């Protein structure tokens, strides 16, 4: 039986404690981190063991965006920070979109070959030159550029049989504070956010985006609760105004930005009651155990159906089969030509605060 919680595991192989947690009926997914990766063969064995624990199987996810947020590196293609694609877009938009699709395909195909269902990507935040935690993870400061590049990345993921998850709704790029260690507050009016940050989410949802992750950010002129605990943002705006029918994942509930909702069980319940389909509890097995022992929540049939649609398409190509594919070889060659391994790519200066000034 699957449930509304996504947990992590301790190391490169499952422990008895991991198995006990993941077998709990409240658990529906697993997120993997760099500590869970040693080499490709080990990762494939780990995901196979996780998948065998339940039927239907647990959803297996990771953050494999590219740049500094790429959990699996040795044995995987080094993916660019998305800002690189944004810089290329300024001079050669068609080339940038082609590269974005190829990056999405390589990222997703390699993950699927190792048993990972979902990467929490793309980042749809605007690159405002303010947020250190977002920074070069964002494509661009201009919403239209973000729309075009993220859509191309999403299409590449789809080519490999993987759904996409846009984050961090309704936009984290305008905030300097890092929600991992602080409680960020965005003082802008709703109209300002809607005319800028919401545009990529609106467009990608219309284009078939399957999942969204909200930000641990408070937008006090819209609602007093952080977006991930806000019925206003999740029900009225995301489900209502934007007509989003896909999966809503909370961000990690152990982050400082989630502390306003109370203890860990209160956080999980608040996120789920606000409209999240699945709540993430990462890097704190003691807190995961606390929630498993205390949470009382009836998971809806709609959430179960949304989760089922996120599992990677069956019969994914193995790495041996992938290496025989001309499309995979071509995409890897295009990514290698960016000079990421040698550090030859010139990025120029970081952007200043463009957000709200350039449409």
C-alpha positions in Angstrom: 0.0 0.0 0.0 1.3 3.5 -0.9 0.8 6.6 1.1 1.4 10.4 1.1 5.0 10.5 2.5 8.3 10.5 0.6 11.3 9.5 2.7 15.0 9.0 2.1 17.4 6.1 3.0 20.6 6.1 4.9 23.3 4.8 2.5 24.2 2.9 -0.6 22.2 -0.2 0.4 19.0 -0.6 2.4 19.3 -1.3 6.1 16.7 -3.1 8.1 15.5 0.2 9.5 15.1 1.6 5.9 13.0 -1.5 4.9 10.8 -1.1 7.9 10.1 2.6 7.2 9.5 2.2 3.5 7.1 -0.7 4.1 4.9 1.5 6.3 1.5 2.2 4.5 2.0 6.0 4.9 5.1 5.8 2.6 4.6 6.2 -1.2 8.0 7.4 -2.4 11.8 7.6 -1.8 14.2 10.4 -2.6 17.8 9.6 -3.2 20.8 11.8 -2.5 24.5 11.8 -3.3 25.2 9.7 -0.2 23.1 6.9 -1.8 25.3 6.7 -4.8 28.6 4.8 -5.3 28.5 3.7 -8.9 26.0 2.9 -11.6 25.7 -0.8 -10.8 25.1 -0.1 -7.1 22.4 2.5 -7.9 20.6 0.0 -10.1 20.7 -2.6 -7.4 19.4 -0.1 -4.8 16.5 1.0 -6.9 15.6 -2.6 -7.7 15.5 -3.4 -4.1 13.4 -0.4 -3.3 11.0 -1.3 -6.1 10.6 -4.8 -4.8 9.4 -3.7 -1.4 5.8 -2.8 -2.5 3.3 -3.4 -5.2 2.5 -1.0 -6.7 6.2 0.1 -6.3 7.3 3.2 -4.4 8.1 6.2 -6.6 11.9 6.8 -6.7 13.0 10.4 -7.2 16.2 12.5 -7.1 17.3 16.1 -7.7 19.3 15.7 -11.0 18.9 19.2 -12.3 22.5 19.7 -13.5 25.2 22.1 -12.3 25.7 22.1 -8.6 22.4 20.1 -8.0 23.3 16.7 -9.6 23.2 13.9 -7.1 24.8 11.2 -9.4 28.0 12.3 -11.1 30.6 9.6 -11.7 29.3 7.4 -14.5 26.6 9.9 -15.4 26.9 12.8 -18.0 27.8 16.1 -16.4 24.8 18.3 -16.9 25.1 22.1 -17.2 23.7 24.6 -14.8 20.5 25.9 -16.5 21.8 29.5 -16.5 24.3 28.4 -19.2 21.4 27.6 -21.5 19.9 31.0 -20.7 23.1 32.7 -21.7 23.2 30.8 -25.0 19.5 31.7 -25.5 20.4 35.4 -25.5 22.5 35.0 -28.6 21.2 31.8 -30.2 17.7 30.9 -28.9 17.2 27.9 -31.2 20.5 26.3 -30.2 19.7 26.9 -26.6 16.3 25.2 -26.9 17.9 22.3 -28.7 20.5 21.9 -26.0 17.8 22.1 -23.3 15.9 19.3 -24.9 19.0 17.2 -25.3 20.0 17.9 -21.6 16.5 16.8 -20.5 16.7 13.6 -22.6 20.1 12.6 -21.3 19.3 13.4 -17.7 16.0 11.4 -17.8 17.3 8.5 -19.9 20.3 7.9 -17.6 18.1 8.0 -14.5 15.5 5.7 -16.0 18.3 3.3 -17.0 19.2 3.0 -13.3 15.6 2.7 -12.0 14.9 6.3 -11.0 11.4 7.4 -11.9 11.5 11.2 -11.5 13.9 14.1 -11.3 12.6 17.2 -9.5 13.1 19.4 -12.5 12.9 21.9 -14.2 13.5 24.9 -11.9 11.0 27.6 -13.1 12.2 30.3 -10.8 13.4 33.5 -12.4 17.1 34.3 -12.2 16.8 37.7 -10.3 20.4 37.8 -9.2 19.2 37.8 -5.6 18.9 34.2 -4.5 22.0 32.3 -3.7 20.1 29.0 -3.3 18.6 29.4 -6.7 21.3 31.3 -8.6 22.5 29.5 -11.7 19.9 26.7 -11.2 17.4 29.1 -13.0 17.4 29.5 -16.8 16.9 33.2 -17.1 15.5 36.4 -15.7 12.9 36.8 -18.5 9.7 34.7 -18.1 9.5 34.0 -21.8 13.0 32.6 -22.0 12.3 30.4 -18.9 9.1 29.1 -20.6 10.8 28.2 -23.9 13.9 26.6 -22.3 12.0 24.7 -19.6 9.5 23.4 -22.1 12.3 22.1 -24.2 13.8 20.4 -21.2 10.4 18.9 -20.3 10.1 17.6 -23.9 13.5 15.9 -23.6 12.5 14.3 -20.3 9.3 13.1 -22.0 11.4 11.6 -24.9 13.1 9.4 -22.3 9.8 8.4 -20.6 10.0 10.7 -17.6 7.5 13.3 -16.3 8.6 16.8 -15.2 8.2 18.6 -11.9 8.3 22.4 -11.9 9.6 24.2 -8.8 9.5 26.3 -6.6 5.9 27.6 -7.0 5.0 30.5 -7.2 8.7 31.6 -7.5 11.7 31.6 -5.2 14.1 33.7 -7.4 13.2 37.1 -5.8 14.3 36.1 -2.3 17.8 36.3 -0.9 17.1 34.1 2.1 17.7 30.3 1.8 14.7 28.3 3.0 17.0 25.5 4.0 18.3 27.7 6.9 15.8 30.6 7.1 12.2 31.5 6.6 12.2 33.6 3.5 9.6 36.4 3.1 8.7 38.0 -0.3 6.9 41.3 0.3 5.7 41.8 -3.3 2.0 42.1 -4.2 0.2 39.2 -5.8 -0.2 41.1 -9.0 3.6 41.5 -9.3 4.2 37.8 -8.8 1.4 36.9 -11.2 2.8 39.1 -14.0 6.3 37.7 -13.6 7.0 34.6 -11.6 3.8 32.8 -12.2 4.1 33.0 -16.0 6.4 30.0 -16.5 4.2 27.9 -14.2 1.0 28.9 -16.0 2.6 28.2 -19.4 4.2 24.8 -18.5 0.9 23.6 -16.9 -0.9 24.4 -20.1 1.9 22.4 -21.9 1.3 19.3 -19.7 3.5 19.7 -16.6 2.9 16.6 -14.4 4.1 17.8 -11.0 4.8 21.0 -9.0 6.8 21.6 -5.9 5.9 24.8 -3.9 8.4 27.1 -2.2 8.9 27.4 1.6 8.5 31.1 1.1 5.9 33.4 2.8 4.2 36.0 0.5 2.4 38.0 3.2 0.5 40.3 0.9 -1.2 37.2 -0.5 -1.3 34.8 2.5 0.3 34.4 5.9 1.4 30.8 5.4 4.4 29.7 3.3 3.2 28.6 -0.2 3.6 24.9 0.6 1.2 25.2 3.6 -1.2 27.7 1.9 -4.7 26.8 0.6 -4.6 30.2 -1.2 -1.6 29.2 -3.3 -2.2 25.5 -3.7 -6.0 25.4 -4.0 -7.1 28.8 -5.2 -4.2 29.7 -7.4 -2.6 26.4 -8.5 -5.6 24.2 -8.7 -8.2 26.9 -9.4 -6.7 29.7 -11.4 -4.0 27.7 -13.2 -6.2 24.6 -13.4 -3.3 22.3 -12.4 -4.4 18.6 -12.2 -1.1 17.0 -11.5 0.9 16.0 -8.4 1.9 18.6 -5.8 5.0 17.6 -3.7 5.9 19.6 -0.6 9.5 20.7 -0.4 11.5 19.0 2.4 9.6 19.5 5.7 12.8 19.4 7.8 14.0 22.7 6.2 14.0 25.8 8.4 11.5 27.4 6.0 8.9 24.9 7.1 9.3 25.5 10.8 6.5 28.0 11.0 4.0 25.1 10.7 5.1 23.5 14.0 6.6 20.1 14.8 7.3 17.6 12.1 4.0 15.9 12.3 2.1 19.2 12.3 4.2 20.2 9.2 3.3 17.1 7.3 -0.4 17.4 8.2 -0.5 21.1 7.3 1.1 20.5 3.9 -1.3 17.6 3.1 -4.4 19.5 4.3 -3.3 22.6 2.3 -3.3 20.6 -0.9 0.0 18.8 -1.3 -0.4 15.2 -2.5 2.9 14.1 -1.0 5.1 15.4 1.8 8.9 15.0 1.8 10.8 14.3 5.1 14.5 14.1 4.4 17.8 13.6 6.3 16.2 13.0 9.6 15.1 9.4 10.1 14.2 10.1 13.7 11.6 12.7 12.5 10.4 10.3 9.8 9.7 7.7 12.5 7.9 10.3 14.5 5.6 11.1 11.6 5.0 7.4 10.8 3.9 6.9 14.4 1.7 9.9 14.7 0.3 11.1 11.4 -3.4 10.4 10.9 -4.4 11.3 7.3 -6.7 9.7 4.8 -5.0 9.8 1.4 -7.4 10.6 -1.5 -8.0 8.4 -4.5 -7.1 11.5 -6.7 -3.7 11.7 -5.1 -3.1 8.0 -5.6 -4.0 8.4 -9.3 -1.6 11.4 -9.7 1.2 9.4 -8.1 0.6 6.4 -10.4 1.0 8.7 -13.5 4.5 9.7 -12.4 6.2 6.3 -12.5 8.6 6.2 -15.4 7.4 4.4 -18.5 8.1 0.7 -18.3 10.8 -1.0 -20.3 13.3 1.8 -20.0 16.5 1.3 -22.0 19.5 0.0 -20.2 22.8 2.0 -20.4 24.1 -0.6 -22.9 21.0 0.0 -25.1 21.3 3.8 -24.6 24.9 3.9 -25.8 23.7 2.2 -29.0 21.2 5.0 -29.7 22.2 7.8 -32.1 20.0 10.3 -30.3 21.8 9.7 -27.0 25.2 9.9 -28.5 24.3 13.1 -30.3 22.9 14.7 -27.2 25.9 13.8 -25.0 28.2 15.2 -27.7 26.3 18.5 -27.7 26.5 18.7 -23.9 30.2 17.9 -23.9 30.8 20.7 -26.4 29.8 23.2 -23.7 33.1 22.7 -22.1 31.8 21.7 -18.7 34.6 19.2 -17.9 37.4 21.6 -18.9 35.8 24.8 -17.5 36.3 26.5 -20.8 32.8 28.0 -21.0 32.7 31.7 -20.3 29.6 32.7 -18.5 30.2 36.4 -17.9 29.1 38.3 -14.8 26.1 37.2 -12.6 22.9 38.9 -13.4 21.6 41.9 -11.5 18.0 42.1 -10.3 16.2 42.0 -13.6 13.0 40.5 -12.2 9.9 42.6 -12.9 11.9 44.8 -15.2 12.1 42.5 -18.3 9.1 40.6 -19.5 
